């Protein structure tokens, strides 16, 4: 279907829970101030591990977002965080629950990479069989809000949540829905995951200065910092958003996606993704004035990403501000 001015995909609400803040205002203020949310691990006893720091969501109470009758404590922590982010996004968009329920088709598209790793650390029970699967998040969002939802769960590693947003935006642009809830959640701060990351040599050892441990593109970086969190956006067609008088924060023009080819140099997929995104959005390198990079503070991966940006933007790359929020979030 050809994109029209009426089914352009726009963002009208945002919800976030991260190590550096819960809610758009607190999260944004932290980013602007350069305040890190990284600290000592408290979700389990990390004493004795070479890396004892992570980006944990602070003071999180799932009961503030989910009615007690739905037994929120039985959810995996990634579902709890994702459900909370969805509620914050709805509130931010000023979208009433009964209005959402009247819609015939609301895509709920969520990205998740490791799902409920915390449930693997407890004794199996009846509820863990359901709470531990990736679709638990989309199911919980649709059930709590009692909406006629189309559930889509995306699991593509680090790109899962971005791909979920891209999928939802494509549904809006094709005219298949007027409203979508999209984003993702992750909570893997458990001993097993930390040990796996240590085996891969992907964890910072800067335990004495956790607030400085995640430093993307910095020459002093010593790998990344494991973190948890959730981010969800409300996406609407432009016509629908205007009809209800919604504030429009951004438009999603288009997306590019590509994996690395087996025989090609590492990072080739990222370069192709950026090139495709520009082409499909009808833009040129000179049209771009900011790049929000992956930048995991990894010694090798940060270099690969830098090389990809230079390959796509050439001389323009040296004039475009590039940053990564992982310095604050992990």
ChimeraX attribute file (.defattr): number of C-alpha atoms within 10 A of each C-alpha:
attribute: neighborCount
match mode: 1-to-1
recipient: residues
	/A:1	7
	/A:2	7
	/A:3	13
	/A:4	13
	/A:5	10
	/A:6	16
	/A:7	24
	/A:8	24
	/A:9	32
	/A:10	26
	/A:11	24
	/A:12	25
	/A:13	26
	/A:14	25
	/A:15	27
	/A:16	28
	/A:17	27
	/A:18	25
	/A:19	23
	/A:20	27
	/A:21	25
	/A:22	23
	/A:23	19
	/A:24	18
	/A:25	11
	/A:26	14
	/A:27	21
	/A:28	15
	/A:29	13
	/A:30	18
	/A:31	19
	/A:32	10
	/A:33	9
	/A:34	13
	/A:35	17
	/A:36	24
	/A:37	27
	/A:38	27
	/A:39	21
	/A:40	18
	/A:41	20
	/A:42	12
	/A:43	12
	/A:44	10
	/A:45	11
	/A:46	16
	/A:47	10
	/A:48	7
	/A:49	13
	/A:50	15
	/A:51	22
	/A:52	24
	/A:53	29
	/A:54	30
	/A:55	28
	/A:56	28
	/A:57	21
	/A:58	13
	/A:59	8
	/A:60	13
	/A:61	13
	/A:62	19
	/A:63	14
	/A:64	9
	/A:65	17
	/A:66	19
	/A:67	11
	/A:68	11
	/A:69	6
	/A:70	13
	/A:71	11
	/A:72	19
	/A:73	13
	/A:74	16
	/A:75	23
	/A:76	25
	/A:77	27
	/A:78	28
	/A:79	32
	/A:80	27
	/A:81	28
	/A:82	30
	/A:83	30
	/A:84	29
	/A:85	29
	/A:86	28
	/A:87	22
	/A:88	25
	/A:89	26
	/A:90	22
	/A:91	16
	/A:92	18
	/A:93	22
	/A:94	14
	/A:95	17
	/A:96	10
	/A:97	15
	/A:98	11
	/A:99	9
	/A:100	18
	/A:101	16
	/A:102	12
	/A:103	14
	/A:104	12
	/A:105	17
	/A:106	22
	/A:107	25
	/A:108	27
	/A:109	29
	/A:110	32
	/A:111	33
	/A:112	28
	/A:113	19
	/A:114	18
	/A:115	24
	/A:116	24
	/A:117	21
	/A:118	20
	/A:119	20
	/A:120	13
	/A:121	11
	/A:122	9
	/A:123	7
	/A:124	10
	/A:125	10
	/A:126	7
	/A:127	12
	/A:128	17
	/A:129	10
	/A:130	14
	/A:131	22
	/A:132	23
	/A:133	15
	/A:134	22
	/A:135	20
	/A:136	19
	/A:137	32
	/A:138	25
	/A:139	20
	/A:140	20
	/A:141	26
	/A:142	20
	/A:143	13
	/A:144	15
	/A:145	16
	/A:146	14
	/A:147	21
	/A:148	17
	/A:149	23
	/A:150	16
	/A:151	16
	/A:152	17
	/A:153	23
	/A:154	22
	/A:155	18
	/A:156	14
	/A:157	12
	/A:158	13
	/A:159	16
	/A:160	20
	/A:161	27
	/A:162	18
	/A:163	25
	/A:164	26
	/A:165	26
	/A:166	22
	/A:167	19
	/A:168	29
	/A:169	32
	/A:170	21
	/A:171	19
	/A:172	25
	/A:173	26
	/A:174	17
	/A:175	18
	/A:176	15
	/A:177	23
	/A:178	25
	/A:179	27
	/A:180	25
	/A:181	29
	/A:182	30
	/A:183	30
	/A:184	35
	/A:185	30
	/A:186	24
	/A:187	28
	/A:188	21
	/A:189	22
	/A:190	18
	/A:191	17
	/A:192	14
	/A:193	16
	/A:194	23
	/A:195	15
	/A:196	12
	/A:197	17
	/A:198	16
	/A:199	10
	/A:200	9
	/A:201	14
	/A:202	20
	/A:203	26
	/A:204	24
	/A:205	20
	/A:206	19
	/A:207	17
	/A:208	12
	/A:209	13
	/A:210	20
	/A:211	22
	/A:212	18
	/A:213	28
	/A:214	34
	/A:215	25
	/A:216	27
	/A:217	22
	/A:218	12
	/A:219	9
	/A:220	13
	/A:221	19
	/A:222	20
	/A:223	23
	/A:224	25
	/A:225	30
	/A:226	27
	/A:227	22
	/A:228	21
	/A:229	26
	/A:230	28
	/A:231	28
	/A:232	30
	/A:233	26
	/A:234	27
	/A:235	32
	/A:236	28
	/A:237	28
	/A:238	24
	/A:239	17
	/A:240	18
	/A:241	22
	/A:242	13
	/A:243	9
	/A:244	10
	/A:245	9
	/A:246	17
	/A:247	15
	/A:248	16
	/A:249	11
	/A:250	12
	/A:251	16
	/A:252	16
	/A:253	18
	/A:254	19
	/A:255	21
	/A:256	19
	/A:257	16
	/A:258	14
	/A:259	13
	/A:260	15
	/A:261	11
	/A:262	8
	/A:263	6
	/A:264	9
	/A:265	10
	/A:266	16
	/A:267	20
	/A:268	19
	/A:269	18
	/A:270	20
	/A:271	24
	/A:272	19
	/A:273	19
	/A:274	20
	/A:275	21
	/A:276	18
	/A:277	17
	/A:278	20
	/A:279	15
	/A:280	13
	/A:281	13
	/A:282	11
	/A:283	15
	/A:284	12
	/A:285	17
	/A:286	11
	/A:287	9
	/A:288	15
	/A:289	12
	/A:290	12
	/A:291	13
	/A:292	10
	/A:293	16
	/A:294	16
	/A:295	24
	/A:296	25
	/A:297	29
	/A:298	23
	/A:299	19
	/A:300	11
	/A:301	18
	/A:302	20
	/A:303	15
	/A:304	18
	/A:305	21
	/A:306	16
	/A:307	16
	/A:308	21
	/A:309	22
	/A:310	14
	/A:311	15
	/A:312	18
	/A:313	19
	/A:314	12
	/A:315	11
	/A:316	14
	/A:317	22
	/A:318	11
	/A:319	12
	/A:320	16
	/A:321	11
	/A:322	16
	/A:323	15
	/A:324	19
	/A:325	19
	/A:326	25
	/A:327	26
	/A:328	27
	/A:329	29
	/A:330	30
